[in-house]
Protein backbone atom coordinates (compact mmCIF):
# COMPACT_ATOMS: atom_id res chain seq x y z
CA UNK A 1 0.00 0.00 0.00
CA UNK A 2 1.38 3.38 -0.92
CA UNK A 3 0.20 6.76 0.13
CA UNK A 4 0.44 9.66 -2.22
CA UNK A 5 -0.13 13.12 -0.97
CA UNK A 6 -1.37 15.66 -3.43
CA UNK A 7 -1.13 19.27 -2.65
CA UNK A 8 -3.86 21.39 -4.07
CA UNK A 9 -2.84 24.79 -5.28
CA UNK A 10 -3.90 27.32 -2.75
CA UNK A 11 -5.57 30.41 -4.04
CA UNK A 12 -5.77 33.70 -2.24
CA UNK A 13 -8.41 36.10 -3.46
CA UNK A 14 -7.79 39.63 -2.34
CA UNK A 15 -10.24 42.39 -3.14
CA UNK A 16 -8.92 45.91 -2.84
CA UNK A 17 -11.09 48.99 -3.06
CA UNK A 18 -9.39 52.24 -4.02
CA UNK A 19 -11.10 55.61 -3.92
CA UNK A 20 -9.19 57.66 -6.46
CA UNK A 21 -9.76 61.33 -7.16
CA UNK A 22 -8.99 62.88 -10.56
CA UNK A 23 -6.48 65.67 -10.17
CA UNK A 24 -5.14 64.16 -6.95
CA UNK A 25 -4.41 60.55 -7.93
CA UNK A 26 -3.68 61.04 -11.63
CA UNK A 27 -0.39 59.12 -11.52
CA UNK A 28 -2.00 56.07 -9.91
CA UNK A 29 -5.02 56.25 -12.24
CA UNK A 30 -2.72 56.36 -15.27
CA UNK A 31 -0.67 53.48 -13.82
CA UNK A 32 -3.80 51.30 -13.51
CA UNK A 33 -5.07 52.26 -16.97
CA UNK A 34 -1.76 51.54 -18.73
CA UNK A 35 -0.71 48.34 -16.96
CA UNK A 36 -1.71 45.18 -18.87
CA UNK A 37 -4.51 43.39 -17.01
CA UNK A 38 -2.51 40.17 -16.63
CA UNK A 39 0.19 42.07 -14.72
CA UNK A 40 -2.06 44.45 -12.80
CA UNK A 41 -2.42 42.52 -9.52
CA UNK A 42 1.33 41.92 -9.21
CA UNK A 43 2.18 45.51 -10.11
CA UNK A 44 -0.37 46.99 -7.67
CA UNK A 45 1.05 44.79 -4.89
CA UNK A 46 4.56 46.05 -5.70
CA UNK A 47 3.40 49.67 -5.58
CA UNK A 48 1.53 49.18 -2.29
CA UNK A 49 4.55 47.43 -0.77
CA UNK A 50 6.83 50.28 -1.86
CA UNK A 51 4.40 52.86 -0.46
CA UNK A 52 4.10 51.05 2.86
CA UNK A 53 7.89 50.78 3.10
CA UNK A 54 8.25 54.53 2.59
CA UNK A 55 5.39 55.30 5.00
CA UNK A 56 6.91 52.97 7.59
CA UNK A 57 10.26 54.75 7.34
CA UNK A 58 8.57 58.11 7.83
CA UNK A 59 6.06 57.12 10.52
CA UNK A 60 5.65 53.55 11.83
CA UNK A 61 2.00 54.19 12.77
CA UNK A 62 1.08 54.93 9.14
CA UNK A 63 1.86 51.35 8.14
CA UNK A 64 -1.65 49.98 8.35
CA UNK A 65 -4.13 48.34 6.06
CA UNK A 66 -7.88 48.48 6.55
CA UNK A 67 -9.44 45.04 6.14
CA UNK A 68 -13.10 44.47 5.37
CA UNK A 69 -14.45 40.95 5.85
CA UNK A 70 -17.51 41.16 3.61
C-alpha positions as a printed NumPy array, in Angstrom:
array([[  0.   ,   0.   ,   0.   ],
       [  1.379,   3.379,  -0.917],
       [  0.195,   6.761,   0.134],
       [  0.437,   9.663,  -2.223],
       [ -0.127,  13.117,  -0.974],
       [ -1.373,  15.656,  -3.427],
       [ -1.131,  19.269,  -2.653],
       [ -3.864,  21.389,  -4.066],
       [ -2.841,  24.786,  -5.282],
       [ -3.897,  27.316,  -2.753],
       [ -5.569,  30.408,  -4.044],
       [ -5.768,  33.701,  -2.243],
       [ -8.411,  36.095,  -3.461],
       [ -7.793,  39.628,  -2.341],
       [-10.245,  42.395,  -3.136],
       [ -8.916,  45.905,  -2.835],
       [-11.089,  48.993,  -3.062],
       [ -9.389,  52.242,  -4.018],
       [-11.099,  55.612,  -3.917],
       [ -9.192,  57.658,  -6.459],
       [ -9.755,  61.326,  -7.156],
       [ -8.988,  62.878, -10.562],
       [ -6.483,  65.674, -10.171],
       [ -5.135,  64.16 ,  -6.947],
       [ -4.415,  60.549,  -7.927],
       [ -3.677,  61.039, -11.635],
       [ -0.395,  59.12 , -11.52 ],
       [ -1.998,  56.069,  -9.913],
       [ -5.023,  56.255, -12.236],
       [ -2.716,  56.365, -15.273],
       [ -0.672,  53.478, -13.819],
       [ -3.804,  51.304, -13.509],
       [ -5.07 ,  52.263, -16.975],
       [ -1.762,  51.545, -18.733],
       [ -0.712,  48.339, -16.962],
       [ -1.712,  45.183, -18.868],
       [ -4.507,  43.387, -17.015],
       [ -2.511,  40.166, -16.627],
       [  0.194,  42.069, -14.717],
       [ -2.055,  44.45 , -12.801],
       [ -2.418,  42.517,  -9.524],
       [  1.33 ,  41.916,  -9.213],
       [  2.182,  45.514, -10.105],
       [ -0.372,  46.99 ,  -7.67 ],
       [  1.049,  44.785,  -4.894],
       [  4.558,  46.05 ,  -5.704],
       [  3.396,  49.674,  -5.585],
       [  1.526,  49.18 ,  -2.292],
       [  4.548,  47.43 ,  -0.771],
       [  6.831,  50.279,  -1.86 ],
       [  4.396,  52.86 ,  -0.462],
       [  4.099,  51.047,   2.863],
       [  7.89 ,  50.778,   3.1  ],
       [  8.247,  54.527,   2.587],
       [  5.389,  55.3  ,   4.995],
       [  6.909,  52.97 ,   7.586],
       [ 10.257,  54.745,   7.339],
       [  8.567,  58.108,   7.834],
       [  6.056,  57.116,  10.519],
       [  5.646,  53.547,  11.835],
       [  2.004,  54.195,  12.772],
       [  1.078,  54.929,   9.138],
       [  1.861,  51.355,   8.139],
       [ -1.646,  49.978,   8.352],
       [ -4.13 ,  48.34 ,   6.058],
       [ -7.882,  48.484,   6.546],
       [ -9.443,  45.042,   6.137],
       [-13.099,  44.471,   5.372],
       [-14.451,  40.946,   5.854],
       [-17.508,  41.164,   3.615]])
